[in-house]
Amino acid sequence: MAALLGARSPLRRVAIFGGTHGNELSGVLLVKHWEEHGAEVQRAGLQVTPFLANPRAVRGGCRYIDCDLNRAFDSAHLSQEVTEDSPYEVRRAQEIQRLFGPKGGADAYDVILDLHNTTANMGCALILEAAGDDLLIQMFHYVKSRLAPLPCSVYLLDHPTLKYGTTRSVAKHPVGIEVGPQPHGVLRADILDQMRRVVGHALDFIQHFNEGREFPPCSLEVYQVTEKVDFPRKKDGEIAAMIHPSLQDQDWKPLNPGDPVFLTLDGETIPFEGPGPVYPVFVNEAAYYEKGEAFAKTRKVTLTARSLNCPEP
């Protein structure tokens, strides 16, 4: 799968978003710290802006106030006429669009690093929204190499029906950084450190690119979402089975036909049916219960990027 898109000039404006979800505390704490002590994230010739995306949700210690900010950046929400009665996150999305966009426009920020935590056992993960972004494929390849031997998987959201309007999507090159497992409303030092390291390496890559370093062609293994799987449910909509212990905490691991997936309260095992292997991610993510998602199925894909260098350092 070959990439097609890349930057043709230096990247000058980068934002670091924390608190898109107010109870994912690693990004919240880091952004608040960098707002006061920004030297760590500043790079020569680069404007880096730490930004608290959903301050009301942060103050309330909750994921969101009225609706999920990380689903509010589609054209319908961004073009909606807002009033004081509009959902808070819709109003906030349009404010972020004015500050960092416009989405798809020449004046949009070059890169947004959007910091998230997950309750799933996903470790350190990068989220890619477009399979054809040479710049981010090269960035992710660089970040993974700098983090090694710490694993860092790449989740590809590029799908005709499952892709959604993320907060970071107002940037030309949106980067999701997802680190877990960490309960909502809790801080873990090891998880925060991993997130901090990813941000640092991503900023280093941008600085190297701006200085004219050439990055040779590379390949990147990613996990592309193919389907969202709900829990088995009763006729009234109540959950009828839980994630099976054999699947719990097995994010990124192969799931084959016949492998246990769910376990009912009566002790019945519900196996995986269909072609395989698939690679589950966001397994038993707490925030996705309301969305009817027990896990996401992915397939392994290898992306390739051409050599990359900034022609105008």
C-alpha positions as CSV (number, residue, x, y, z in Angstrom):
1,M,0.0,0.0,0.0
2,A,1.9,3.1,-1.2
3,A,1.6,6.5,0.4
4,L,1.0,9.5,-1.8
5,L,1.0,12.6,0.4
6,G,3.8,14.6,2.0
7,A,4.9,18.0,3.1
8,R,6.6,20.2,0.5
9,S,7.8,23.0,2.9
10,P,8.8,23.3,6.5
11,L,6.3,22.6,9.2
12,R,5.9,25.8,11.3
13,R,2.9,25.3,13.6
14,V,2.3,22.3,15.8
15,A,-0.3,22.0,18.6
16,I,-0.4,19.5,21.4
17,F,-3.9,18.7,22.5
18,G,-4.6,17.3,26.0
19,G,-8.0,16.9,27.6
20,T,-10.0,16.1,24.4
21,H,-11.6,13.7,26.9
22,G,-11.5,15.4,30.3
23,N,-10.8,12.2,32.3
24,E,-7.8,11.0,30.3
25,L,-5.3,12.6,32.7
26,S,-1.9,12.0,31.2
27,G,-2.4,14.5,28.4
28,V,-4.2,16.9,30.7
29,L,-1.3,17.0,33.1
30,L,1.3,17.2,30.4
31,V,-0.4,20.1,28.6
32,K,-0.9,22.0,31.8
33,H,2.8,21.5,32.6
34,W,3.9,22.6,29.1
35,E,1.7,25.7,29.2
36,E,3.7,26.8,32.2
37,H,7.1,25.2,31.4
38,G,7.3,25.0,27.6
39,A,11.0,24.7,27.0
40,E,10.7,20.9,26.8
41,V,8.5,21.0,23.7
42,Q,9.9,24.0,22.0
43,R,12.0,23.4,18.9
44,A,14.0,26.0,16.8
45,G,11.9,27.6,14.1
46,L,8.8,25.8,15.3
47,Q,5.7,27.3,17.0
48,V,4.5,24.6,19.5
49,T,1.2,25.4,21.2
50,P,0.0,23.2,24.1
51,F,-3.8,23.4,24.3
52,L,-6.4,22.0,26.6
53,A,-9.1,21.0,24.2
54,N,-12.1,20.4,26.5
55,P,-11.5,22.5,29.7
56,R,-15.1,22.1,31.1
57,A,-14.8,18.3,30.9
58,V,-11.4,18.5,32.5
59,R,-12.8,20.6,35.4
60,G,-15.7,18.1,35.8
61,G,-13.4,15.1,35.6
62,C,-15.6,13.5,32.9
63,R,-15.1,12.4,29.3
64,Y,-17.4,15.2,27.9
65,I,-20.1,17.6,29.0
66,D,-22.8,17.1,26.3
67,C,-21.3,15.0,23.5
68,D,-18.0,13.5,22.5
69,L,-15.7,16.2,21.3
70,N,-13.6,13.6,19.4
71,R,-16.7,12.9,17.2
72,A,-17.7,16.5,16.6
73,F,-15.4,17.5,13.7
74,D,-17.4,16.3,10.8
75,S,-18.9,18.8,8.3
76,A,-22.4,18.6,9.9
77,H,-21.1,19.7,13.3
78,L,-18.6,22.2,12.0
79,S,-21.2,23.9,9.8
80,Q,-24.0,23.8,12.3
81,E,-25.5,27.1,13.4
82,V,-24.8,27.4,17.1
83,T,-26.7,29.1,19.8
84,E,-26.2,29.3,23.6
85,D,-28.4,26.1,23.7
86,S,-26.1,24.1,21.4
87,P,-24.1,21.3,22.9
88,Y,-21.0,22.6,24.6
89,E,-18.7,20.3,22.5
90,V,-20.2,21.5,19.3
91,R,-19.5,25.1,20.2
92,R,-16.0,24.1,21.3
93,A,-15.4,22.2,18.1
94,Q,-16.2,25.3,16.1
95,E,-13.9,27.4,18.3
96,I,-11.1,24.9,17.8
97,Q,-11.8,25.0,14.1
98,R,-11.3,28.8,14.1
99,L,-8.1,28.6,16.2
100,F,-6.4,25.7,14.5
101,G,-8.1,25.2,11.1
102,P,-9.9,25.5,8.9
103,K,-10.1,21.8,8.4
104,G,-8.8,21.0,4.9
105,G,-7.6,24.6,4.5
106,A,-4.2,26.0,3.6
107,D,-4.1,28.0,6.9
108,A,-4.7,25.0,9.2
109,Y,-2.0,24.0,11.7
110,D,0.5,21.7,10.1
111,V,0.4,19.0,12.9
112,I,-1.8,18.3,15.9
113,L,-0.5,15.8,18.5
114,D,-3.7,14.6,20.3
115,L,-3.0,12.9,23.6
116,H,-5.3,10.1,24.8
117,N,-5.5,7.4,27.4
118,T,-7.3,4.0,27.1
119,T,-8.3,1.5,29.7
120,A,-7.5,-1.2,27.1
121,N,-4.1,-3.0,27.2
122,M,-2.9,-1.3,24.1
123,G,0.5,-0.1,25.4
124,C,1.9,2.8,23.3
125,A,0.0,3.4,20.1
126,L,0.0,5.9,17.3
127,I,-3.2,6.6,15.3
128,L,-3.0,7.4,11.6
129,E,-6.0,8.7,9.8
130,A,-4.9,8.5,6.2
131,A,-3.0,5.7,4.6
132,G,-1.5,8.1,2.1
133,D,0.4,10.5,4.4
134,D,4.1,10.1,3.6
135,L,5.1,12.6,6.3
136,L,3.3,10.8,9.1
137,I,4.4,7.3,7.9
138,Q,7.9,8.6,8.1
139,M,7.3,10.2,11.5
140,F,5.7,7.1,12.9
141,H,8.6,5.0,11.6
142,Y,11.0,7.4,13.3
143,V,9.1,7.4,16.6
144,K,8.9,3.6,16.7
145,S,12.7,3.3,16.1
146,R,13.5,5.8,18.8
147,L,11.2,4.1,21.3
148,A,12.6,0.6,20.7
149,P,12.6,-1.9,22.4
150,L,9.4,-0.4,23.8
151,P,6.6,-1.6,21.4
152,C,4.6,1.0,19.7
153,S,1.7,-0.1,17.4
154,V,0.0,1.9,14.7
155,Y,-3.8,2.0,14.4
156,L,-5.1,3.0,11.0
157,L,-8.5,4.7,11.0
158,D,-8.7,5.0,7.2
159,H,-12.0,3.3,6.4
160,P,-15.0,4.4,4.3
161,T,-17.6,4.0,7.0
162,L,-15.7,3.7,10.3
163,K,-13.6,6.9,10.1
164,Y,-15.0,9.8,12.2
165,G,-14.3,13.5,12.7
166,T,-11.6,13.7,15.3
167,T,-10.5,16.8,17.2
168,R,-7.1,16.6,15.6
169,S,-8.5,16.3,12.1
170,V,-8.5,20.1,11.7
171,A,-4.7,19.9,11.1
172,K,-3.1,19.0,7.8
173,H,-1.4,16.1,9.5
174,P,-3.4,14.7,12.5
175,V,-1.6,12.5,15.0
176,G,-3.4,10.5,17.7
177,I,-1.3,9.3,20.6
178,E,-3.0,6.6,22.7
179,V,-1.3,5.1,25.7
180,G,-2.7,2.5,28.2
181,P,-3.9,0.7,30.2
182,Q,-4.9,3.5,32.5
183,P,-8.2,3.9,34.3
184,H,-10.1,7.1,33.6
185,G,-9.5,9.8,36.2
186,V,-6.2,8.1,37.3
187,L,-2.5,9.0,36.6
188,R,0.2,6.3,36.1
189,A,3.8,7.5,36.0
190,D,4.8,4.9,33.5
191,I,2.0,5.7,31.1
192,L,2.6,9.4,31.3
193,D,6.4,8.8,30.7
194,Q,5.6,6.8,27.5
195,M,3.3,9.6,26.2
196,R,5.9,12.2,27.0
197,R,8.6,10.3,25.1
198,V,6.4,9.9,22.0
199,V,5.7,13.6,21.9
200,G,9.4,14.4,22.3
201,H,10.4,12.1,19.4
202,A,7.6,13.4,17.2
203,L,8.8,17.0,17.7
204,D,12.4,15.9,17.1
205,F,11.3,14.4,13.8
206,I,9.6,17.6,12.7
207,Q,12.8,19.6,13.6
208,H,15.0,17.2,11.6
209,F,12.6,17.4,8.7
210,N,12.7,21.2,8.8
211,E,16.5,21.2,8.9
212,G,16.6,19.3,5.6
213,R,17.4,15.8,6.8
214,E,16.6,13.2,4.2
215,F,14.5,10.2,5.3
216,P,14.9,7.2,3.0
217,P,12.0,5.1,1.8
218,C,10.4,3.1,4.6
219,S,7.7,0.6,5.3
220,L,5.4,0.6,8.3
221,E,3.2,-2.2,9.7
222,V,-0.2,-0.9,10.7
223,Y,-3.5,-2.3,12.0
224,Q,-6.3,-1.1,9.9
225,V,-9.8,-1.1,11.4
226,T,-12.3,-3.2,9.6
227,E,-15.2,-3.6,12.0
228,K,-16.5,-2.6,15.4
229,V,-17.9,-5.5,17.4
230,D,-20.6,-5.1,20.0
231,F,-21.3,-7.2,23.1
232,P,-24.0,-9.9,22.8
233,R,-27.2,-8.4,24.0
234,K,-30.6,-9.4,25.3
235,K,-33.8,-8.3,23.5
236,D,-34.0,-5.3,25.9
237,G,-30.5,-4.2,24.9
238,E,-28.8,-5.2,28.1
239,I,-25.3,-6.8,27.8
240,A,-25.6,-10.6,27.8
241,A,-21.9,-11.6,27.9
242,M,-18.5,-10.2,28.9
243,I,-15.2,-10.2,27.2
244,H,-13.7,-13.7,27.7
245,P,-10.7,-14.0,29.9
246,S,-8.7,-15.4,27.0
247,L,-9.3,-12.2,25.0
248,Q,-9.0,-9.7,27.9
249,D,-5.7,-7.7,27.6
250,Q,-4.8,-9.3,24.3
251,D,-4.9,-6.2,22.1
252,W,-2.9,-6.5,18.9
253,K,-2.7,-10.3,19.3
254,P,-4.2,-12.6,16.6
255,L,-7.7,-13.8,17.1
256,N,-8.5,-17.0,15.0
257,P,-11.8,-18.7,14.2
258,G,-13.0,-20.7,17.2
259,D,-11.0,-18.7,19.8
260,P,-13.1,-17.6,22.8
261,V,-14.4,-14.0,22.6
262,F,-17.3,-13.6,25.1
263,L,-18.4,-15.4,28.2
264,T,-22.0,-15.5,29.4
265,L,-23.1,-15.4,33.1
266,D,-24.1,-19.0,32.6
267,G,-20.6,-19.9,31.7
268,E,-21.1,-20.4,28.0
269,T,-18.2,-19.4,25.8
270,I,-19.0,-17.6,22.6
271,P,-16.3,-18.2,20.0
272,F,-15.0,-16.0,17.2
273,E,-16.7,-16.8,13.9
274,G,-15.6,-15.6,10.5
275,P,-12.4,-15.4,8.6
276,G,-9.2,-14.8,10.5
277,P,-6.9,-14.0,11.9
278,V,-8.0,-10.6,13.0
279,Y,-6.3,-8.4,15.5
280,P,-8.5,-6.9,18.2
281,V,-7.8,-3.4,19.6
282,F,-9.6,-1.3,22.3
283,V,-10.6,-4.6,23.9
284,N,-13.1,-3.8,26.7
285,E,-12.5,-0.1,26.5
286,A,-14.6,1.5,29.3
287,A,-15.5,4.6,27.3
288,Y,-16.9,2.5,24.4
289,Y,-19.6,0.8,26.4
290,E,-21.9,3.7,25.6
291,K,-21.0,3.4,21.9
292,G,-21.9,-0.4,21.8
293,E,-18.3,-1.4,21.1
294,A,-16.6,-4.4,22.8
295,F,-13.6,-4.2,20.6
296,A,-12.5,-3.3,17.1
297,K,-11.3,-5.8,14.5
298,T,-8.3,-4.9,12.5
299,R,-6.2,-6.4,9.7
300,K,-2.4,-6.0,9.3
301,V,-1.4,-3.8,6.4
302,T,2.1,-2.7,5.3
303,L,2.3,1.0,4.2
304,T,5.2,2.3,2.3
305,A,6.5,5.9,2.1
306,R,8.9,7.4,-0.4
307,S,12.0,9.2,0.6
308,L,11.3,12.5,2.3
309,N,13.1,15.7,2.8
310,C,12.2,19.3,3.1
311,P,13.2,21.1,-0.1
312,E,13.2,24.5,1.5
313,P,15.0,24.2,4.9
